[in-house]
Amino acid sequence: MASEGNGFTHYLVSKEVVLGEACIIEQCNEWISLAFIKLGIDRPEAVIPRAFVENHALVPKTAN
């Protein structure tokens, strides 16, 4: 979770599968955002510095 200090505030989801985590840098418009992406969970080597992501693929993390 972002509250745990990793900074990733959203899940990156496609076809109901969690692909990784994202931290939005800037929402460009109502369809896309610029974000830091980490593919896979718990894989620090898989961070992509910047990527454009469709907003519908970003699901906010929530506390249980």
C-alpha positions as CSV (number, residue, x, y, z in Angstrom):
1,M,0.0,0.0,0.0
2,A,1.1,3.6,-0.5
3,S,0.8,4.0,3.3
4,E,3.5,1.4,3.6
5,G,5.9,3.8,1.9
6,N,6.4,2.4,-1.6
7,G,4.6,5.4,-3.3
8,F,2.5,3.2,-5.6
9,T,-1.1,4.3,-5.2
10,H,-2.9,2.4,-7.9
11,Y,-3.0,-1.1,-9.4
12,L,-2.5,-1.5,-13.1
13,V,-5.3,-3.8,-14.3
14,S,-6.2,-5.3,-17.7
15,K,-9.0,-7.8,-18.3
16,E,-9.5,-8.3,-14.5
17,V,-5.8,-9.2,-14.0
18,V,-3.5,-7.1,-11.8
19,L,-0.4,-6.5,-14.0
20,G,1.4,-4.3,-11.5
21,E,1.4,-1.0,-9.6
22,A,1.4,2.6,-10.6
23,C,2.1,6.0,-9.2
24,I,0.4,8.8,-11.2
25,I,2.8,11.7,-12.1
26,E,0.2,13.7,-14.0
27,Q,-3.2,13.2,-15.3
28,C,-2.9,14.4,-18.9
29,N,-6.6,14.3,-19.8
30,E,-9.7,12.3,-19.0
31,W,-8.3,9.3,-20.9
32,I,-4.6,9.0,-20.1
33,S,-2.2,9.7,-17.3
34,L,1.6,9.7,-17.1
35,A,2.8,7.3,-14.4
36,F,5.6,5.4,-12.9
37,I,4.8,1.7,-13.5
38,K,6.1,-1.4,-11.7
39,L,5.1,-4.6,-13.6
40,G,4.5,-7.5,-11.2
41,I,4.2,-7.1,-7.5
42,D,7.3,-7.2,-5.3
43,R,9.7,-7.0,-8.2
44,P,11.8,-3.8,-7.8
45,E,13.8,-4.4,-11.0
46,A,10.6,-4.1,-13.0
47,V,10.0,-0.4,-12.6
48,I,9.4,1.6,-15.8
49,P,10.5,5.2,-15.2
50,R,7.5,6.7,-17.1
51,A,4.6,5.4,-19.2
52,F,1.3,6.7,-20.5
53,V,-1.5,4.6,-19.1
54,E,-5.2,4.6,-19.9
55,N,-7.1,5.9,-16.8
56,H,-9.6,3.0,-16.9
57,A,-6.7,0.6,-16.2
58,L,-5.7,2.4,-13.0
59,V,-7.5,1.1,-9.9
60,P,-6.9,3.0,-6.6
61,K,-5.5,0.9,-3.8
62,T,-7.8,0.8,-0.7
63,A,-7.2,-0.2,2.9
64,N,-8.8,-3.5,4.0
